[in-house]
Amino acid sequence: MEHGIQAMNLYLYLKHFPLCRRQLTGGPEKAVHGLASGLAACGDQVTVLCEGSENSLILSEEGYSIRCFATDQSLPAFTVSKHLKHYIAHQMKQSLVILNGIFHPSVFAISRLLRKHQLPYIVAPHDPYHPSIFRKKAHLKWPYWYLIERRLLRQAKAVQVLDIRHGDWLRRLKVSTSVIEIPNGFALDEVRAESSLRWSKEGVATVFYLGRLDSHHKGLDLLIDAMAQLPNVFAVRLVMQGPDWGDRGSLEARVAQLQLGNRVSFLCADYDRSAPEIIVNYDIFCLPSRFDGFGLSALEAMLAGRVLLVSKFSGIAPHVQASGCGVVVRPEAPSIQQGLRELLERRSKWKDMGMAGRRYALTHLQWKTLAYRARGYYQNLAAVGMC
C-alpha cells in the first residue's frame, strides 16, 4: 500500500454504468471508470454499483469490479433494485460510497438506504449548482432542490466537485457540507504519441466543439453569435459535432439567419473513433459553456496539443490558465469573439501553447495521481463515520 495509507473498501454508484469499456461515451461514465481504475491501481478494493436488465458481476481489466443489479425501472425514479437493497443491507460493511449524479431520484433513494444502515456517502454531482442549471425546467428543479437535493447534500459526508470553485455555489444555496476537489483525468493509454501531432501554420483555421448539442448548457448559441461578430479578415471555420439533445435544429436556423452557412457546419456523433482521434484534426478547441462540471473533451484537447478557448465557468478553466494553453472567456458572445481573435492572432505560438497544455495535463491530471489524492480525503471521511 503506497505511502502507508491503509487499503479501503470503496463503492461508486452510477445507475446506468456500462458493462463494457467500449460503451463509455458520457462524461460521468468516463469519470467513474477513470477514478475506479486509479483507486484500484492504488491498492483499494473498488466496486462500481449499477442497475440494469440482469444481475451480473464483472472484473474489469483495470482491477475494479462492476456489480449490476436487475431492475425493471430504466427511467429516473425513487426506486432501487431489490437486489441492490439486499446487497446494501447485508454485504456492504465498513465501506464508503460515492453517489454519482445530479437531480437524480435514484441517488436520493440510495442515500436513504445508506443512512438507514449507517454507511457514509459522498455525493459527486459532476455539474456545479450554478444559477444557469436552474433556468432550464426551473418549475421542476427548484421544488426538487428544496424538497430533496438540498437534504441529500446536507446529509452527505462531503460533496465531491470537479473544481473547488463549485463549492461557492453550494454555500450560496445554504449547503455547508465539506467540499473536496477531484478533477477529471485520463489514463496514459489514451494519450497519442507526440510524434503524431501536427499544427497548421497557414490556410483556413478550424475551430471545433465536441460534445452534446445542448445549446443553453454548452453555450453553443453564444459561439455561433461570436462567429458572426468575427471580422471577415480571419479565415476561419467552425465545426460542431456530437449527439443532438434537441437543439441542433434551432442552432442550424441561427446559422442560416446569420448567413454563416459557409463558416459553420454540424457533424453527427462519431462513435467509431475516440475523441482524441477526432480532436487532433482541428486547430482550436472551444468549450463556451454557461456552466460545466469540467469538460473531459477539453482535457482530451490539451493532451492532443490543441489550443483552447473555454468558459470561466467550466471546471477545466483553472488548468487552461495555469498551463497557458489557451484563453478563458465569459460565456458571452463578445468575450468569446475576442478570445477567438486572440488565438487566431497567435497562430505562430500554437505549437508552443499546445505542448505546454499537454505537459501540464501529463503532470497533474493522470487518474492514478488524482485517485491518490481522493483516497486521502476518503480515508479521513471514513474514519469519522456516520454523523
Secondary structure, DSSP 8 states (H G I E B T S, - for coil): -GGG----EEEEE-TT--SSGGG--SHHHHHHHHHHHHHHHTT-EEEEEEEESS-EEEE-TTS-EEEEEE-S--S--S---HHHHHHHHHT--S-EEEEE-SS-HHHHHHHHHHHHTT--EEEE-SS---GGGGTTTHHHHHHHIIIIIHHHHHTSSEEEESSTTHHHHHHHTT----EEE----B-GGG---GGG-----SS-EEEEEES-B-HHHHTHHHHHHHHHHS-TTS-EEEEEES-BSS-HHHHHHHHHHTT-TTTEEEE---SSS-HHHHHTT-SEEEE--SSBS--HHHHHHHHTT-EEEEETTBTTHHHHHHHTSEEEE-SSHHHHHHHHHHHHHTGGGHHHHHHHHHHHHHHH-BHHHHHHHHHHHHHHHHHH---
